[in-house]
Amino acid sequence: MTYANQAASNERPPQISRRRVLAMAVGWSAPVLGISLAEGAEKPARRRGVLARNPELETLGTRTKIVLELDGEVQVQEPKADAKEELRTSKVRGKSTLQYTEQIALAKAQPIASQRRYSIARTENWVSGSSSSFELRSECRDTVMLRPKSRWKQYCPSETLTHREIELVDSPINSACLELLLPEDPARPNQPWDLPAEHAAEIFNLHAVHKSTITSRVTKVEDGKATIELQGAIDGTVHSVPTHIDVQGSYQVTLAESGALVSWLALMLKEKRTVGAFEPGFEIAAKVRLIREERDAKSETHDRLVELAGEDDEGRWLISIASPRGGYTMLADRRWKMYTDGGEEAILRMVENNVVIAQCNVMYLTPLNEGQQLTLEGLQADIRAELGDSFQQFLESGEKKVGDGLRLLRVVAMGNREEVPIQWVYSHLSDDSGKRLIMVYTMGGNVTDRFAASDEQMSSSFRFIEKQTSEPKAAPQLTQGETNPKR
């Protein structure tokens, strides 16, 4: 990928507002632009015909289609018996298509929330010879997108999304933020404008951008549409994992009813993401094609989105974790991910900023006779025997009914391993038929506040479901976890 360097002029041209620059360059009349070219005679009341962000716009309605095609390699660290790690590389190709209507709420040209209704949301992947396809469930096609902390996130008000559904709708280009590509400060004739790092993070769906060299430059204006060249690079992070993206392409701006609207975008992205401690790395080339048109905006939707953006509701960010092979489902914090699932046993990890906070081992236990139940005292005796010299004391213990009448025995134990304080949470779930399962959470004694008793959310929403008897063509696993961890 090559990038043209802009030659600096020795003369300093006078600063002119971008509206007046465009008026002179394109030949639009002053009445159409709502301005006068006379010095000091600008009239900001009318925005239509201005290639710039509209600070007075509060609601924008659009219809968007995004097609992403990628080709490259994914890298996964595989732990070995000698404690060394080996990097496994696999070829990967994929294509995803998203089509949706969107209502965007803004404040001073800054998007604060959006509501989407998907008509198409599907992906097709190929990894090392194995292919798979996936679609968003029909009951999850209405979503809300907010920016609770450092990154935009989506949730479905009526159904809890799975990790795979979240990844599907998490496009590499955030259409709600596309107008952040447009200039804001006064521009000089024939000179590019920069994309600030904070705007690059929002547009390209990154947690943080440390450096952005992306610039835009008008290359053509015709029939009320401006074609703009976009190129540069981004250095940022996702979940504290470094990533570098080279960007080259163009976008078109239409002078729509609500002001300047990015109506299409075509980009070539080359991304190299470092292998994380518990996330895969990759080196891919991706083509992104986006087309967009303005739709009617609804003021009542704007008011509701502003209200949602101001609410602090952690429940909306829960995910659905299901094991068809294991025959159970539950709700959990989004930091929890399933790393291995063998049906009778599974491993989940809570990962935050590329650091494991806790691990959960899910295991079926030998069934008891119908009507027979393990006592709390019996569970405590089993825990003492299992932990052996590592055990120090029980911090909590109790029992209650949860979910579909399941009986929960919960015990919190404290101890140490190799002089490191460890806390264990045991959640024993059983029904009247004798079926039982235990979830054992292990964490360092210094991270219990970040764990925040998330086991109670998982056990209270736990459900036994019918086990999957057939073996469908599963999606390739792009993450790797331990298969026989120590507890």
C-alpha positions as a printed Julia matrix, in Angstrom:
487×3 Matrix{Float64}:
   0.0     0.0    0.0
   1.41    3.38  -0.97
   0.5     6.76   0.41
   1.03   10.08  -1.31
   2.81   12.76   0.68
   1.36   16.23   0.59
   3.99   18.82  -0.36
   4.06   21.75   2.0
   3.66   25.18   0.4
   6.13   27.92   1.24
   3.36   30.48   1.16
   0.79   30.57   3.94
  -2.64   30.94   2.33
  -5.27   32.81   4.28
  -7.53   30.66   6.47
 -10.99   30.24   5.0
 -13.91   28.37   6.5
 -14.59   25.0    4.88
 -18.02   26.13   3.69
 -16.54   29.04   1.76
 -13.76   26.79   0.39
 -16.29   24.32  -0.95
 -18.47   27.08  -2.32
 -15.58   28.46  -4.36
 -14.17   25.06  -5.38
 -17.47   23.49  -6.39
 -19.26   26.53  -7.7
 -22.28   26.16  -5.43
 -24.17   29.41  -5.05
 -24.13   31.26  -1.75
 -27.95   30.94  -1.29
 -27.72   27.13  -1.67
 -25.0    26.94   0.97
 -26.79   29.34   3.27
 -23.73   31.6    3.47
 -22.32   34.72   1.97
 -18.75   34.82   0.66
 -18.36   38.32   2.06
 -16.11   38.4    5.11
 -18.03   38.0    8.34
 -21.38   37.37   6.62
 -21.89   33.65   7.34
 -25.38   32.51   8.26
 -25.18   29.24  10.23
 -28.95   28.69  10.45
 -29.25   26.63   7.25
 -26.99   23.58   6.99
 -28.15   21.77   3.88
 -25.48   21.9    1.2
 -22.61   22.14   3.69
 -19.92   19.46   3.65
 -19.32   19.49   7.39
 -20.75   18.01  10.53
 -23.98   19.62  11.64
 -23.72   20.64  15.33
 -27.48   21.28  15.45
 -28.49   17.79  14.29
 -30.04   15.67  17.06
 -31.44   12.66  15.18
 -30.3    10.93  12.0
 -32.19    8.06  10.36
 -30.36    5.84   7.86
 -30.49    2.53   6.03
 -27.09    0.83   5.81
 -25.54   -2.22   4.19
 -22.0    -3.38   5.02
 -20.14   -6.22   3.28
 -16.83   -7.36   4.78
 -14.46   -9.8    3.05
 -11.24  -10.88   4.76
  -8.29  -13.12   3.99
  -5.25  -13.84   6.13
  -3.87  -15.83   9.04
  -4.87  -16.28  12.66
  -2.32  -17.14  15.37
  -3.03  -19.0   18.6
  -0.67  -19.74  21.47
  -0.78  -23.39  22.52
   0.57  -24.26  25.99
   3.01  -27.17  26.15
   3.93  -29.57  28.94
   7.35  -27.94  29.39
   5.61  -24.59  30.11
   6.76  -23.2   26.77
   4.2   -21.89  24.31
   4.01  -22.65  20.63
   2.39  -20.37  18.08
  -0.04  -22.18  15.79
  -0.98  -20.41  12.57
  -4.08  -21.14  10.48
  -5.33  -19.71   7.21
  -8.64  -17.87   7.49
 -11.13  -16.37   5.03
 -14.52  -14.91   5.68
 -17.41  -12.84   4.42
 -20.07  -11.12   6.48
 -23.1    -9.08   5.43
 -25.03   -6.67   7.63
 -28.08   -4.71   6.51
 -30.13   -2.6    8.9
 -32.03    0.61   9.5
 -30.56    2.87  12.15
 -31.75    5.76  14.28
 -28.83    7.77  15.68
 -29.09   10.22  18.58
 -26.49   13.01  18.58
 -25.42   15.92  20.74
 -23.24   18.66  19.22
 -22.44   16.44  16.22
 -21.27   13.63  18.54
 -23.23   10.34  18.4
 -24.36    9.18  21.84
 -26.6     6.17  21.03
 -28.28    4.34  18.18
 -31.05    1.84  17.57
 -30.76   -0.78  14.82
 -33.14   -3.2   13.15
 -31.29   -5.89  11.17
 -32.83   -7.4    8.04
 -29.62   -9.32   7.2
 -26.88  -10.39   9.63
 -24.89  -13.41   8.56
 -21.31  -14.6    8.17
 -19.48  -17.37   6.35
 -16.02  -18.48   7.51
 -13.3   -20.82   6.35
 -10.49  -21.8    8.72
  -7.88  -24.44   7.8
 -10.24  -26.3    5.49
 -13.3   -26.17   7.78
 -16.22  -23.98   6.75
 -19.12  -22.65   8.8
 -21.92  -20.14   8.55
 -23.9   -18.27  11.18
 -26.88  -15.9   11.36
 -28.32  -13.6   13.97
 -31.44  -15.05  15.59
 -34.65  -13.45  14.33
 -35.69  -12.53  17.88
 -32.44  -10.53  18.29
 -32.75   -8.33  15.2
 -33.63   -5.2   17.21
 -30.59   -3.86  19.08
 -29.45   -0.75  20.9
 -25.88    0.54  20.71
 -24.39    2.62  23.52
 -20.94    3.7   24.64
 -20.85    2.87  28.37
 -17.08    3.21  28.76
 -14.29    3.16  26.21
 -16.02    1.33  23.34
 -19.4     1.12  21.63
 -21.37   -2.03  22.5
 -24.7    -3.48  21.37
 -27.38   -5.36  23.25
 -30.83   -6.72  22.46
 -33.59   -5.46  24.79
 -35.75   -8.58  24.32
 -33.16  -11.4   24.23
 -29.66  -11.86  25.6
 -27.04  -12.07  22.85
 -24.38  -14.78  22.66
 -20.68  -14.02  22.2
 -20.91  -15.14  18.6
 -23.85  -12.83  17.89
 -21.99   -9.92  19.48
 -18.98  -10.59  17.25
 -21.25  -10.79  14.2
 -22.89   -7.37  14.68
 -19.63   -5.78  15.84
 -18.61   -4.51  12.4
 -15.09   -3.07  11.87
 -16.79    0.16  10.78
 -19.29    1.85  13.11
 -21.91    3.48  10.88
 -23.28    5.58  13.74
 -19.97    7.47  13.84
 -19.3     7.92  10.11
 -19.95   11.66  10.13
 -16.95   12.02  12.46
 -14.93   11.62   9.24
 -16.09   15.07   8.15
 -14.04   18.19   8.95
 -14.86   20.45  11.84
 -12.15   23.12  12.08
 -11.48   25.75   9.39
  -9.65   24.23   6.41
  -7.22   25.61   3.87
  -7.85   25.22   0.13
  -6.59   21.94  -1.34
  -5.3    20.71   2.0
  -6.28   17.42   3.77
  -7.75   17.24   7.26
  -6.77   14.78   9.98
  -8.89   12.21  11.77
  -8.3    12.62  15.53
  -7.33    9.5   17.49
 -10.5     9.55  19.59
 -12.68    9.64  16.47
 -10.64    6.89  14.81
 -11.3     4.67  17.86
 -15.06    5.16  17.5
 -15.24    4.74  13.72
 -13.03    1.63  13.62
 -14.48    0.05  16.79
 -11.29    0.01  18.85
 -10.95    0.35  22.61
  -8.24    2.99  22.24
  -6.15    4.64  19.52
  -2.73    5.91  20.55
  -1.79    7.31  17.15
  -3.75    8.13  14.0
  -2.18    9.37  10.76
  -5.42    9.07   8.78
  -6.22   12.03   6.55
  -9.08   12.93   4.21
  -8.92   14.98   1.01
 -11.64   15.96  -1.45
 -10.83   14.58  -4.91
 -14.07   15.25  -6.78
 -17.35   17.12  -6.36
 -20.22   16.6   -8.74
 -24.02   16.92  -8.55
 -24.04   17.7   -4.84
 -21.77   14.75  -3.98
 -18.17   14.93  -2.83
 -15.74   12.02  -3.24
 -13.07   12.01  -0.55
  -9.84   10.04  -0.37
  -9.03    8.41   2.98
  -5.6     7.01   3.88
  -3.23    6.54   6.77
  -2.64    4.19   9.68
  -3.86    3.52  13.22
  -2.0     2.19  16.25
  -4.46    1.14  18.92
  -5.61   -1.58  21.3
  -8.5    -4.02  21.68
  -8.86   -5.5   25.18
  -5.37   -4.05  25.87
  -3.91   -6.07  22.94
  -1.92   -3.89  20.47
  -3.13   -3.69  16.88
  -1.93   -1.8   13.79
  -4.24   -1.0   10.86
  -3.27    0.45   7.48
  -6.23    2.18   5.84
  -6.69    3.16   2.22
  -9.86    3.95   0.3
 -12.47    6.6   -0.3
 -15.93    7.69   0.77
 -18.67    9.83  -0.7
 -20.59   12.57   1.04
 -24.11   13.48  -0.07
 -25.71   16.75   0.87
 -28.82   15.22   2.42
 -31.85   16.78   4.15
 -30.13   16.74   7.55
 -26.81   18.03   6.24
 -23.74   16.19   4.97
 -24.17   12.39   5.01
 -21.51    9.75   4.31
 -23.44    7.74   1.71
 -20.87    5.12   0.74
 -17.45    3.98   1.79
 -14.93    1.54   0.28
 -11.81    0.65   2.24
  -8.91   -1.77   2.17
  -7.76   -2.54   5.71
  -4.55   -4.38   6.55
  -4.56   -5.26  10.24
  -1.89   -6.95  12.32
  -3.0    -7.74  15.86
  -0.62   -9.09  18.49
  -1.37  -12.49  19.99
  -2.91  -11.87  23.4
  -2.38  -14.01  26.47
  -5.85  -15.5   25.99
  -6.99  -14.14  22.62
  -5.82  -15.03  19.1
  -3.74  -12.67  17.03
  -4.08  -12.26  13.3
  -2.7   -10.67  10.16
  -5.44  -10.05   7.62
  -6.4    -7.98   4.6
 -10.04   -6.91   4.59
 -12.27   -5.19   2.05
 -15.1    -3.13   3.48
 -17.94   -1.85   1.29
 -20.65    0.29   2.84
 -23.68    1.96   1.26
 -26.02    4.22   3.17
 -29.06    6.4    2.57
 -31.02    8.78   4.73
 -34.36    7.7    6.19
 -36.98    9.5    8.28
 -35.75   10.27  11.8
 -38.08    9.8   14.76
 -37.97   12.31  17.59
 -39.49    9.86  20.09
 -36.68    7.41  19.35
 -34.14   10.16  20.01
 -35.65   10.9   23.41
 -35.64    7.23  24.4
 -32.04    6.74  23.24
 -30.89    9.76  25.25
 -32.66    8.25  28.26
 -30.99    4.85  27.74
 -27.56    6.45  27.34
 -28.0     8.13  30.72
 -28.99    4.95  32.55
 -26.53    2.74  34.43
 -27.84   -0.78  33.84
 -25.21   -3.53  33.96
 -27.87   -6.15  33.23
 -28.09   -5.1   29.58
 -24.49   -6.26  29.01
 -25.03   -9.87  30.08
 -24.38  -12.63  27.55
 -25.96  -16.03  27.03
 -23.59  -18.96  27.49
 -24.92  -22.31  26.29
 -23.49  -25.8   25.96
 -25.67  -27.92  23.65
 -23.33  -30.86  24.25
 -23.41  -30.36  28.0
 -27.13  -29.65  28.11
 -27.22  -26.36  30.0
 -27.49  -22.6   29.53
 -26.93  -19.53  31.75
 -26.39  -15.78  31.71
 -23.03  -14.25  32.54
 -20.91  -11.1   32.54
 -19.46  -10.41  29.05
 -15.98  -10.96  30.42
 -16.74  -14.69  30.65
 -15.86  -16.83  27.62
 -16.15  -20.55  26.95
 -12.68  -21.88  26.14
 -13.26  -25.62  26.0
 -16.5   -27.59  25.97
 -16.36  -31.36  26.09
 -19.95  -31.83  27.18
 -19.33  -33.49  30.55
 -16.64  -30.91  31.36
 -16.05  -27.34  30.25
 -13.76  -24.42  31.05
 -14.78  -20.76  31.15
 -12.54  -17.81  31.89
 -13.23  -14.26  32.96
 -10.79  -12.09  31.01
 -10.38   -8.36  31.51
  -7.79   -6.25  29.67
  -5.9    -9.36  28.52
  -5.64  -10.68  32.09
  -7.49  -13.68  33.5
  -9.5   -12.67  36.57
 -10.99  -16.1   37.28
 -11.5   -19.55  35.81
 -14.62  -21.69  36.06
 -14.53  -25.48  35.67
 -17.97  -26.93  34.91
 -18.31  -30.67  35.6
 -21.13  -33.18  35.74
 -21.05  -35.33  38.88
 -22.22  -38.9   39.39
 -26.04  -38.81  39.56
 -27.74  -39.57  42.86
 -30.87  -41.65  43.34
 -34.13  -39.84  42.66
 -35.07  -37.71  45.64
 -31.59  -37.98  47.16
 -29.56  -34.77  47.7
 -26.04  -33.89  48.8
 -26.01  -31.95  52.08
 -24.11  -28.71  52.64
 -21.96  -30.47  55.23
 -21.19  -33.22  52.73
 -20.07  -30.69  50.11
 -17.81  -28.96  52.65
 -16.22  -32.31  53.54
 -15.58  -33.01  49.84
 -13.99  -29.57  49.41
 -11.68  -30.08  52.42
 -10.56  -33.42  51.02
  -9.99  -32.01  47.52
  -8.02  -28.93  48.59
  -5.94  -30.79  51.14
  -3.09  -28.7   52.56
  -4.17  -25.71  50.43
  -7.36  -25.27  52.49
  -7.44  -22.65  55.27
 -11.06  -21.74  56.01
 -14.63  -21.43  54.74
 -15.73  -17.83  54.23
 -19.36  -18.42  53.21
 -21.78  -21.31  52.82
 -25.5   -21.62  52.14
 -28.22  -23.25  50.09
 -31.28  -22.01  48.19
 -33.58  -22.68  45.25
 -32.7   -21.13  41.87
 -33.85  -21.29  38.25
 -36.29  -24.09  37.44
 -36.47  -25.3   41.03
 -32.8   -26.3   41.11
 -31.12  -26.64  44.49
 -27.93  -24.59  44.85
 -25.25  -25.29  47.44
 -22.73  -22.44  47.47
 -19.47  -22.56  49.42
 -16.62  -20.02  49.39
 -13.24  -21.29  50.59
  -9.94  -19.52  51.2
  -6.47  -21.04  51.01
  -3.13  -20.77  49.25
  -1.06  -22.48  46.6
   2.7   -22.0   46.63
   2.23  -19.15  49.14
  -0.21  -17.36  46.82
  -3.64  -16.57  48.35
  -6.42  -18.32  46.42
 -10.19  -18.15  46.71
 -12.53  -20.9   45.48
 -16.28  -20.65  44.95
 -18.16  -23.96  44.65
 -21.67  -23.88  43.13
 -23.33  -27.31  43.29
 -26.59  -27.52  41.29
 -28.99  -30.47  41.37
 -32.59  -31.37  40.59
 -35.06  -33.86  42.07
 -34.15  -36.53  39.51
 -30.61  -36.79  40.88
 -28.92  -34.92  38.03
 -26.16  -32.69  39.38
 -23.38  -30.43  38.2
 -20.74  -28.34  39.92
 -19.11  -25.07  38.87
 -15.78  -24.39  40.6
 -14.46  -20.83  40.36
 -10.77  -20.19  41.08
  -9.19  -16.75  41.48
  -6.38  -14.94  43.23
  -7.24  -13.41  46.56
  -6.42   -9.93  45.2
  -9.05   -9.91  42.4
 -12.18  -10.87  44.31
 -13.55   -7.32  44.01
 -13.32   -7.53  40.2
 -14.93  -10.97  40.27
 -17.83   -9.28  42.1
 -19.7   -12.51  42.93
 -20.52  -13.05  39.26
 -21.01  -16.75  40.06
 -24.36  -15.86  41.62
 -25.59  -14.37  38.34
 -24.57  -17.54  36.51
 -26.06  -20.01  39.0
 -29.32  -18.06  39.45
 -29.93  -18.14  35.68
 -28.69  -21.72  35.15
 -30.98  -24.09  33.27
 -30.64  -27.72  32.27
 -31.66  -28.22  28.63
 -31.87  -31.26  26.38
 -28.43  -32.43  25.35
 -27.46  -32.31  21.71
 -27.38  -35.87  20.37
 -26.09  -35.22  16.85
 -22.81  -33.58  15.87
 -23.52  -30.59  13.61
 -20.78  -28.9   11.64
 -19.36  -26.61  14.27
 -17.64  -23.29  13.73
 -13.83  -23.46  13.96
 -12.53  -22.46  17.38
 -10.26  -19.43  17.14
  -9.4   -19.4   20.85
  -7.47  -21.97  22.79
  -7.73  -22.92  26.45
  -6.35  -25.52  28.82
  -7.89  -28.97  28.67
  -6.73  -30.19  32.06
  -6.22  -27.19  34.35
  -5.26  -27.35  37.98
  -7.78  -26.15  40.49
